[in-house]
Amino acid sequence: MGLKGEAAIVGFHELPALRKPTGKPEFIIEQWARLAAAAVADAGLSVDAVDGLITCGVAESQLFVPSTVAEYLGLQVNFAEIVDLGGASAAAMVWRAAAAIELGICQAVLCAIPANYLTPMSKKRPPDFGDALYFGASSFRFGSPQAEFEIPYGYLGQNGPYAQVAQMYAAAYGYDERAMAKIVVDQRVNANHTPGAVFKDKPITIDDVLNSPIIASPLHMLEIVMPCMGGSAVLVTNADLARKSRNRPVWIKGFGEGVPYKSPVYAKAPLQTPMTKVAASAFSMAGITPADVDMVSIYDCYTITALLTLEDAGFCEKGKGMQFVADHDLTFRGDFPMNTAGGQLGYGQAGNSGGMHHICDASRQLMGRAGQTQLADCNRAFVSGNGGVLSEQEALVLQGD
């Protein structure tokens, strides 16, 4: 059961990460159209071939989101879906696109996540969702478990909950803060060689990370993702169109998805993340093991997220992640290339598009288009996605043609 590996990523587009808004405000659906057109052009295919789309939410439509996007793009699609899994959405989009293609529902699916939040707003009716986001929440609605049982008691945002998980890890296995800082530093090296990265021209050292302010113990400021604006899109097609693309096809060989809860309050074992089963599913479906991949692109909103993923995906033993990081060079020059475009800690996190960054990173390497960070021999990649606080998790195994 599972994918046959007969659908491929053939084009992608990733915007530069920006800390401050520039230019004229665009509606999210306008950004969607621009990203989609760029991904199709990158593949060297005609937009007429596109007959499927997958989107996240868009600010301009709370209901009928996929049809709103299709209407704006002028596409007649056979497959349209919305995915709402936070930072895991991008990876979830890709395998859903592959599944729809392998079922014969469609031949080419656009997956896009716009993330430039400088959008035209009405002063008469500000969005209530913005009020929730201000507190790091997802819902203030009456009856929402978060609104009823978490927000009133100060369990807000992401920094505190992720720090709580890091403290639990320290109590169980010990904590090497220099190893955690090394995750940031190695990825910053990759970002320093990646056009468009928010930290392209800002190298750092382990001491820089450890001297940055503690935001929520034990997490330092530089261990926490840098919010920015941007956006990204990929085009997934069947084998016939993939062979006509100008790029080396990136076949989607395996996937896994796990969504056991929304809040870590309800996690039975927070240090045993869904990635344990998710990655095992992806590797089994692809018929390979963690040792068979040439690079990894690990969702890294926080250093603790990257560490737990390395362990639970099977790249090292449980509780030995910090030693693994200390023993290996995670840069594009190293023996364990990870997040070769900088990851979100180095490139920046443009909202949910941060998850798509990892798919673009792996696709760029497998297509042989990574420029200064290109690996000499890259044929297989592992990609992870993460939403909420380790609550929605995805894994992909990608393979070059």
Phi and psi in degrees as a GROMACS rama.xvg file:
@    title "Ramachandran Plot"
@    xaxis  label "Phi"
@    yaxis  label "Psi"
@TYPE xy
112.676  -166.707  GLY-2
-73.4643  151.758  LEU-3
-96.7358  -6.17712  LYS-4
78.4606  29.3835  GLY-5
-104.999  10.7439  GLU-6
-122.324  147.068  ALA-7
-138.981  148.83  ALA-8
-78.3535  124.482  ILE-9
-119.03  -12.4537  VAL-10
-157.423  153.316  GLY-11
-153.45  164.56  PHE-12
-149.958  130.181  HIS-13
-129.509  125.412  GLU-14
-77.7949  153.306  LEU-15
-60.421  148.639  PRO-16
-81.3008  127.278  ALA-17
-121.032  133.99  LEU-18
-83.1792  -30.3713  ARG-19
-124.071  143.332  LYS-20
-66.0235  143.626  PRO-21
-134.963  156.393  THR-22
77.0005  -170.398  GLY-23
-81.5844  137.091  LYS-24
-58.3914  137.941  PRO-25
-122.076  141.103  GLU-26
-64.7523  155.248  PHE-27
-59.3442  -39.2807  ILE-28
-68.072  -28.397  ILE-29
-66.9295  -43.212  GLU-30
-62.9347  -38.8226  GLN-31
-57.8311  -46.8497  TRP-32
-63.1762  -41.493  ALA-33
-66.5688  -43.6979  ARG-34
-64.4863  -42.8741  LEU-35
-62.6077  -45.473  ALA-36
-61.2448  -38.8397  ALA-37
-68.3626  -38.0035  ALA-38
-66.8145  -40.653  ALA-39
-65.198  -43.2648  VAL-40
-63.4953  -38.0858  ALA-41
-61.4091  -35.3264  ASP-42
-75.9839  -17.8384  ALA-43
75.1799  24.6756  GLY-44
-110.99  171.189  LEU-45
-90.7407  142.065  SER-46
-62.5303  -21.0302  VAL-47
-63.9091  -20.0788  ASP-48
-77.8012  -18.1133  ALA-49
-74.9717  122.862  VAL-50
-135.081  22.8215  ASP-51
-155.249  152.331  GLY-52
-149.964  149.315  LEU-53
-133.289  133.932  ILE-54
-134.965  163.5  THR-55
-91.8887  -169.906  CYS-56
-67.1103  153.367  GLY-57
-125.075  144.804  VAL-58
-63.6488  -25.9439  ALA-59
-83.5411  -5.82391  GLU-60
-151.91  116.602  SER-61
-83.2967  -23.8148  GLN-62
-124.601  160.036  LEU-63
52.5894  43.836  PHE-64
-64.3949  -50.76  VAL-65
-59.0841  -39.8376  PRO-66
-70.1478  -31.4955  SER-67
-63.7758  -43.3235  THR-68
-66.6141  -45.667  VAL-69
-59.6998  -41.8705  ALA-70
-61.8346  -44.7226  GLU-71
-65.9077  -37.2041  TYR-72
-77.5003  -16.7476  LEU-73
74.8484  29.8407  GLY-74
-101.742  141.116  LEU-75
-101.489  100.617  GLN-76
-106.286  151.388  VAL-77
-96.6775  -11.1643  ASN-78
-145.265  124.071  PHE-79
-144.675  130.51  ALA-80
-147.715  154.187  GLU-81
-116.59  135.834  ILE-82
-117.062  132.269  VAL-83
-131.081  71.9343  ASP-84
-127.26  28.4715  LEU-85
58.7384  -134.738  GLY-86
-67.2059  -12.2848  GLY-87
-86.1269  -5.87525  ALA-88
-60.9674  -40.8459  SER-89
-61.2772  -50.2425  ALA-90
-63.857  -36.9489  ALA-91
-64.411  -37.3034  ALA-92
-60.7268  -45.6847  MET-93
-63.7106  -45.7894  VAL-94
-72.8734  -30.6753  TRP-95
-65.7005  -39.4173  ARG-96
-61.7254  -44.9265  ALA-97
-62.0476  -41.6425  ALA-98
-64.0253  -43.7089  ALA-99
-62.8492  -38.5843  ALA-100
-67.8072  -45.3388  ILE-101
-65.83  -26.539  GLU-102
-78.2613  -8.18982  LEU-103
83.0267  12.5233  GLY-104
-71.2504  -36.8044  ILE-105
-152.114  173.408  CYS-106
-117.448  -22.3661  GLN-107
-149.509  123.984  ALA-108
-122.434  127.039  VAL-109
-89.6408  132.686  LEU-110
-124.971  118.007  CYS-111
-138.099  147.191  ALA-112
-135.435  94.2504  ILE-113
-70.099  145.551  PRO-114
-149.872  39.0546  ALA-115
-103.443  107.267  ASN-116
-87.8593  9.49924  TYR-117
-83.0233  83.8126  LEU-118
-117.078  153.69  THR-119
-60.9569  131.623  PRO-120
-123.343  148.975  MET-121
-92.8292  125.895  SER-122
-72.4715  -20.7423  LYS-123
-76.9739  -27.1066  LYS-124
-141.924  80.0098  ARG-125
-67.7905  150.782  PRO-126
-72.6669  130.904  PRO-127
-68.663  -24.9781  ASP-128
-61.4726  -32.8945  PHE-129
-61.8935  -35.0306  GLY-130
-64.9785  -40.0481  ASP-131
-65.8084  -43.6396  ALA-132
-62.435  -30.2475  LEU-133
-57.1275  -33.5546  TYR-134
-97.74  11.3094  PHE-135
71.0195  23.4719  GLY-136
-105.316  172.492  ALA-137
-114.213  -13.128  SER-138
-159.077  133.195  SER-139
-103.978  3.96687  PHE-140
-63.3062  142.301  ARG-141
-58.0998  129.069  PHE-142
95.205  -15.3341  GLY-143
-65.7027  129.489  SER-144
-54.8693  -36.2483  PRO-145
-65.9466  -44.4406  GLN-146
-67.6137  -34.4747  ALA-147
-84.1586  -37.8786  GLU-148
-120.774  -5.41243  PHE-149
-119.882  -54.7977  GLU-150
-57.1245  -43.4376  ILE-151
-61.7159  -19.8785  PRO-152
-106.594  11.7311  TYR-153
84.7566  10.132  GLY-154
-86.4013  84.5834  TYR-155
-122.372  156.32  LEU-156
68.2164  -162.477  GLY-157
-114.836  -29.8208  GLN-158
-58.6642  -48.7365  ASN-159
-62.1387  -52.0718  GLY-160
-60.3513  -40.8683  PRO-161
-67.7048  -37.0529  TYR-162
-64.7704  -36.0413  ALA-163
-60.9298  -43.0469  GLN-164
-63.8696  -41.2569  VAL-165
-62.5051  -38.8002  ALA-166
-65.2145  -38.6564  GLN-167
-63.7154  -40.2408  MET-168
-62.1515  -44.9003  TYR-169
-60.271  -40.3809  ALA-170
-67.2736  -32.953  ALA-171
-84.4791  -38.232  ALA-172
-127.894  -5.9589  TYR-173
91.5431  170.75  GLY-174
-147.54  121.049  TYR-175
-109.466  98.3524  ASP-176
-67.3586  -25.1853  GLU-177
-71.9156  -35.6759  ARG-178
-66.1048  -40.2592  ALA-179
-64.4874  -40.4737  MET-180
-65.5051  -31.7664  ALA-181
-63.4359  -31.8944  LYS-182
-56.9302  -45.4339  ILE-183
-65.594  -45.763  VAL-184
-65.304  -45.383  VAL-185
-62.6515  -41.2184  ASP-186
-69.8148  -30.8961  GLN-187
-65.8011  -36.3091  ARG-188
-57.3245  -44.9905  VAL-189
-63.2039  -42.1134  ASN-190
-64.087  -34.7974  ALA-191
-63.1655  -16.4936  ASN-192
-112.19  15.6385  HIS-193
-120.461  114.222  THR-194
-58.4859  138.251  PRO-195
93.1732  -12.7174  GLY-196
-69.5305  139.636  ALA-197
-64.6426  -26.6908  VAL-198
-110.101  29.2293  PHE-199
-56.7363  -39.3737  LYS-200
-105.858  24.6108  ASP-201
-130.724  81.7334  LYS-202
-68.0916  154.824  PRO-203
-140.053  169.155  ILE-204
-120.801  169.665  THR-205
-59.6482  -40.1707  ILE-206
-64.0879  -35.1562  ASP-207
-59.4667  -42.9638  ASP-208
-64.5802  -46.8696  VAL-209
-72.277  -22.2146  LEU-210
-88.6374  -7.27076  ASN-211
-73.6505  154.233  SER-212
-58.9175  144.52  PRO-213
-73.5453  123.445  ILE-214
-93.2883  -46.3126  ILE-215
-149.918  110.264  ALA-216
-54.9031  131.207  SER-217
-97.9683  15.7456  PRO-218
-83.6948  123.842  LEU-219
-84.519  163.355  HIS-220
-55.9553  -42.126  MET-221
-78.6651  -1.31829  LEU-222
-93.2279  2.35132  GLU-223
-114.762  138.448  ILE-224
-59.5566  148.192  VAL-225
-92.2682  111.072  MET-226
-65.1262  139.473  PRO-227
-152.803  -173.349  CYS-228
-117.77  151.838  MET-229
173.965  -130.886  GLY-230
147.266  158.052  GLY-231
-158.308  161.352  SER-232
-151.758  152.082  ALA-233
-133.238  154.248  VAL-234
-114.804  124.411  LEU-235
-111.717  131.294  VAL-236
-133.685  171.511  THR-237
-76.8842  176.778  ASN-238
-64.806  -37.9443  ALA-239
-60.9924  -47.9657  ASP-240
-70.3136  -34.4246  LEU-241
-59.8073  -37.2575  ALA-242
-70.3318  -20.8227  ARG-243
-91.6904  -9.58065  LYS-244
-69.1199  155.991  SER-245
-79.1702  -11.8155  ARG-246
-105.486  158.403  ASN-247
-63.7025  123.291  ARG-248
-62.9641  141.776  PRO-249
-111.268  100.967  VAL-250
-77.4376  138.769  TRP-251
-93.0559  99.874  ILE-252
-92.8538  -26.8427  LYS-253
-160.998  156.585  GLY-254
-151.334  164.497  PHE-255
-149.414  149.776  GLY-256
-140.956  137.093  GLU-257
-142.149  125.653  GLY-258
-135.251  78.8258  VAL-259
-84.7443  -19.6095  PRO-260
-166.66  172.974  TYR-261
-102.842  -41.7159  LYS-262
-112.192  140.622  SER-263
-64.0214  -11.5133  PRO-264
-55.3656  -31.6027  VAL-265
-101.305  9.09322  TYR-266
-76.1696  129.434  ALA-267
-72.5602  -34.4059  LYS-268
-146.006  85.7493  ALA-269
-55.4063  -28.1916  PRO-270
-82.9631  -9.51349  LEU-271
-106.073  86.7731  GLN-272
-76.4033  163.593  THR-273
-56.5427  -20.8449  PRO-274
-57.9639  -25.7289  MET-275
-55.4714  -49.0488  THR-276
-82.777  -34.4205  LYS-277
-62.955  -50.0623  VAL-278
-66.7805  -39.4536  ALA-279
-59.2776  -39.6627  ALA-280
-63.1483  -45.5174  SER-281
-63.4899  -45.6331  ALA-282
-66.5471  -41.0246  PHE-283
-62.9374  -43.1164  SER-284
-63.358  -38.2053  MET-285
-80.0406  -14.1247  ALA-286
74.7631  28.7164  GLY-287
-134.031  178.883  ILE-288
-120.579  168.093  THR-289
-55.2313  -30.5943  PRO-290
-69.3407  -13.394  ALA-291
-89.5429  -7.37925  ASP-292
-88.6524  152.911  VAL-293
-96.5652  -19.741  ASP-294
-158.329  160.101  MET-295
-127.173  144.902  VAL-296
-123.652  101.116  SER-297
-102.038  128.58  ILE-298
-59.7832  125.317  TYR-299
-135.234  56.5058  ASP-300
-63.8217  -29.5616  CYS-301
-141.143  157.84  TYR-302
-62.1481  -35.6042  THR-303
-65.3373  -30.8045  ILE-304
-64.6948  -47.0209  THR-305
-62.1512  -42.8858  ALA-306
-61.7052  -49.5595  LEU-307
-63.4886  -35.2052  LEU-308
-67.0741  -43.3783  THR-309
-56.8564  -41.65  LEU-310
-71.5242  -52.1477  GLU-311
-74.0187  -20.9244  ASP-312
-81.0915  -10.5124  ALA-313
99.1069  13.7399  GLY-314
-82.2003  -17.2763  PHE-315
-156.966  168.693  CYS-316
-70.9725  154.519  GLU-317
-62.0268  131.654  LYS-318
84.9075  -5.39754  GLY-319
-109.766  11.9848  LYS-320
-62.5252  -39.383  GLY-321
-66.9837  -38.8275  MET-322
-66.6639  -37.7986  GLN-323
-60.5731  -45.5772  PHE-324
-63.3424  -42.6203  VAL-325
-64.8305  -32.277  ALA-326
-86.0673  -13.3006  ASP-327
-122.375  149.961  HIS-328
-91.4704  114.61  ASP-329
-91.0204  2.75551  LEU-330
-79.044  172.51  THR-331
-65.132  -17.8331  PHE-332
-88.4341  -8.56106  ARG-333
-91.0255  -172.919  GLY-334
-88.1482  -8.45566  ASP-335
-141.299  77.0361  PHE-336
-64.154  122.503  PRO-337
-131.842  130.293  MET-338
50.4992  62.9353  ASN-339
-69.3507  -11.2986  THR-340
-99.3524  7.52974  ALA-341
110.273  -15.4517  GLY-342
62.895  -176.966  GLY-343
-75.3118  -25.2117  GLN-344
-69.6684  -21.2861  LEU-345
-112.76  -39.4983  GLY-346
-82.0265  -36.3498  TYR-347
115.573  155.505  GLY-348
-112.606  107.969  GLN-349
-93.575  74.6098  ALA-350
55.871  -140.92  GLY-351
-65.7466  -17.3082  ASN-352
-66.1829  -16.425  SER-353
-56.5651  -35.2901  GLY-354
-67.0048  -34.841  GLY-355
-70.6876  -24.8945  MET-356
-54.488  -40.7746  HIS-357
-69.3382  -34.0768  HIS-358
-69.9442  -40.2462  ILE-359
-64.3357  -40.0442  CYS-360
-58.9195  -50.8727  ASP-361
-66.5427  -41.238  ALA-362
-63.3288  -40.4347  SER-363
-60.0632  -44.5717  ARG-364
-65.9645  -46.2011  GLN-365
-68.9066  -27.2743  LEU-366
-83.2283  -9.33888  MET-367
76.3058  33.2084  GLY-368
-120.85  23.7342  ARG-369
-89.4724  6.76233  ALA-370
60.0104  -128.442  GLY-371
-62.4239  -26.3648  GLN-372
-96.9013  8.85694  THR-373
-62.7663  129.864  GLN-374
-77.9051  147.84  LEU-375
-64.9864  -38.7313  ALA-376
-141.87  93.5561  ASP-377
-123.881  111.553  CYS-378
-124.47  -22.2072  ASN-379
-134.144  143.244  ARG-380
-139.804  148.416  ALA-381
-110.472  132.24  PHE-382
-126.002  135.771  VAL-383
-117.54  155.524  SER-384
-130.917  149.968  GLY-385
-147.196  130.126  ASN-386
-121.316  155.682  GLY-387
61.2579  -137.151  GLY-388
-113.474  81.5618  VAL-389
59.0431  30.9245  LEU-390
-104.191  -33.9008  SER-391
-118.445  120.273  GLU-392
-133.6  144.429  GLN-393
-133.056  154.409  GLU-394
-140.615  141.726  ALA-395
-128.861  142.383  LEU-396
-112.994  119.884  VAL-397
-113.708  147.46  LEU-398
-141.219  134.166  GLN-399
-71.2537  158.333  GLY-400
